[in-house]
Each structure stands twice: as C-alpha cells, then as structure tokens.
Amino acid sequence: MRRLSLFAAVMGVALAGAVPGAAWAQPAKGAQAALERVREVMADRFRNLKLTGDPDRDFAELLIASYEQTLFLAKAELEYGGDRQLRETAQKIQDEQQQKIDSLKEWQVRSRQSDYRPQPNQTPSGEGPLDRQAQAGGSRQPASPSPASPPPKPAAAQPPANTPLVSGTVQKVDEAAGKVTLDHERIPNIDMDAMTMAYRVADPAILKGVKAGDRVRFSADRVNGQLAITRIQKAR
C-alpha cells in the first residue's frame, strides 16, 4: 500500500510538470534583440515608403508593407516564443498573410503592363467619391486657413548620465538617417546581448567624426520609448 502511495505521488509530480503552462519557460537567448529589430524595421518601413500619389497603387504598397511587417513579427514568435496559442496564431498569420501579399503583388505587376486594362465600368484612379464631390461643387475651393506657427516640439527626454560605456566597432555610419551600425559587447543596462545591429542616435551631432572601422565606447538607453545611442567616443 505504501509503495502504491509513493508511486502515485511520483506520477502526480511528473504529470504536473508536463501540463502546458505549468511553468513559464525562460525567454530564448536573442529574443529581445530579435524583437528590437522587428520594431525598428516596422517603424522604418512605413516612414521611408515613397508614395506615388495614385491612391490605388499607394494603397496596395502600404497594405503589402503592413502584411509583411505582420509576417516579420509572426516569424519572431515562431522562432523564439513558447506559448502554444500564440504560436498557432503566428502560424495562421504566416499561412494567410502570404497569400494576400502574393495577390497584391500580382496586381502590381499586372497594373504596370502596357496592355493592362481596368475592369469594365471601373472608376479611374483618382476619381473616387470625394473627387466627384469636388467636381460637382465646381472649381470653387474652400479658403485655406492662414498658416500658423507650428507648436513647439516637446523636449526630448534626457537619458540617465550614469549609463555604462560599452566597447564596440563601427560598421556603418548613416548621418542622414541618424543611425550607426555597431558590432558591440553586451549592453547591461538594457540587457542586450553582444551582436551587430543598427541603432538610432539621440543626437545626430554625436556621429561627427565617427567612421566605419573606428573602435569606440558608447552608451545606449531608451529615449522617448525607443532604443538609442546616447553618447559615443573613440576608444583610446
């Protein structure tokens, strides 16, 4: 009887450990850096996308970008996430969004061909409901309000002065975009592993005199909710 009780206790512990969600798994190494890249890429993609002024073409381009960014995020979950429900959601996104992207890209290719013909009774691009309303109202245009001085921008949050200096090597400097690519050691204050990654700079002026190949020491922190290099200096 005693042996049976001991066996039941052991089996109970084993089964409890096998139940999904019984204990949270530790985040995979590199997960934070991967998600940081996802966020940076998602923010840059829409900001840098050039619009043509054609509402149909721009809609397709922006929608493709939206789907591809969602795919990028889903891929990060499938590579690093452990929760079964979230992984199933990410897999469903991959299965469905790619079909939508392919369909939109087929339209883009077809619409650029010399023999492309719109569908019967299709409204020409740029002649949607608002355009027709404007035409019905004649050439009269509403008076534009006098330009006002733009409101002052809020001051950027200042990073802490005691952020540690980390060693790294400059791989690329993009002063126009305010970015620098660094091959660096671990950044302890933001728990970022050693890697090569492009970072924004809190002030573009700190990139003056910095070039690819320089060995540097730098600090990084979150400024206004975004990861940024707050100071950088050449290593001695």
Disulfide bonds with the S-S distance in Angstrom:
none
